[in-house]
Amino acid sequence: MNEADALDIMRAAVWTILMASGPAVLAAMIVGLTIALIQALTQVQEMTLTFVPKIVAIMIAVGISAPFVGAQISIFANLVFSRVQSGF
């Protein structure tokens, strides 16, 4: 294994992490911005109003995107296992 192989695996790992966490982060960001806008317009500053919808949105996003996330992790695992099998 040389530096190029290690960098290639690390690049694939970072890309897999970004793709796997993307749906949940995107859902939290959209819901958070929407709630912040509603709070700014109505001047209601309730703390539980921000957390509960975010948690629900994240759980829904994770449930919907689970096959996609699983496929991304499987692709990365197959890449690493094929590199190990071929001896890098």
C-alpha positions in Angstrom: 0.0 0.0 0.0 1.4 3.3 -1.0 0.3 6.9 -0.3 -1.9 7.1 -3.4 -3.9 4.0 -2.3 -4.3 5.4 1.2 -5.4 8.8 -0.2 -7.9 7.1 -2.5 -9.5 5.1 0.3 -9.6 8.2 2.5 -11.2 10.2 -0.3 -13.8 7.5 -0.8 -14.4 7.3 3.0 -15.0 11.1 3.2 -17.3 11.0 0.2 -19.3 8.1 1.7 -19.7 10.0 5.0 -20.9 13.0 3.2 -23.4 11.1 1.1 -24.6 9.0 4.1 -25.1 12.0 6.4 -26.5 14.3 3.7 -30.2 13.5 3.9 -30.4 13.9 7.6 -28.4 17.1 7.7 -30.4 18.5 4.8 -33.7 17.7 6.5 -32.5 19.3 9.8 -31.3 22.4 8.0 -34.6 22.9 6.0 -36.8 22.4 9.1 -34.5 24.6 11.2 -34.6 27.4 8.8 -38.3 27.2 8.4 -38.9 27.2 12.1 -36.5 30.1 12.6 -38.4 32.1 10.0 -41.7 31.3 11.7 -40.3 32.2 15.1 -38.9 35.5 13.7 -42.2 36.4 12.1 -44.4 35.5 15.1 -41.8 36.4 17.8 -42.5 33.1 19.7 -39.3 31.9 21.2 -40.2 28.5 22.5 -37.2 26.1 22.8 -39.2 22.9 22.3 -40.6 24.3 19.1 -37.2 23.9 17.5 -36.1 20.5 18.7 -39.2 18.3 18.2 -39.9 19.0 14.5 -36.2 18.6 13.8 -36.1 15.2 15.4 -39.2 14.1 13.6 -37.9 15.4 10.3 -34.5 13.6 10.8 -36.2 10.3 11.7 -38.4 10.6 8.6 -35.4 11.5 6.4 -33.4 8.6 7.8 -36.3 6.2 7.2 -36.8 7.3 3.6 -33.1 7.4 2.7 -32.0 4.2 4.5 -31.7 2.2 1.2 -29.6 4.9 -0.4 -27.3 5.2 2.7 -27.0 1.4 2.9 -26.1 1.3 -0.8 -23.4 3.9 -0.4 -21.9 2.1 2.6 -22.0 -1.2 0.7 -20.2 0.4 -2.3 -17.5 1.7 0.0 -17.1 -1.7 1.8 -16.9 -3.5 -1.5 -14.2 -1.0 -2.6 -12.1 -1.6 0.5 -12.6 -5.4 0.5 -11.6 -5.6 -3.2 -8.5 -3.6 -2.5 -7.6 -5.9 0.4 -8.3 -9.0 -1.7 -6.1 -7.7 -4.5 -3.3 -6.8 -2.2 -3.6 -3.1 -2.9 
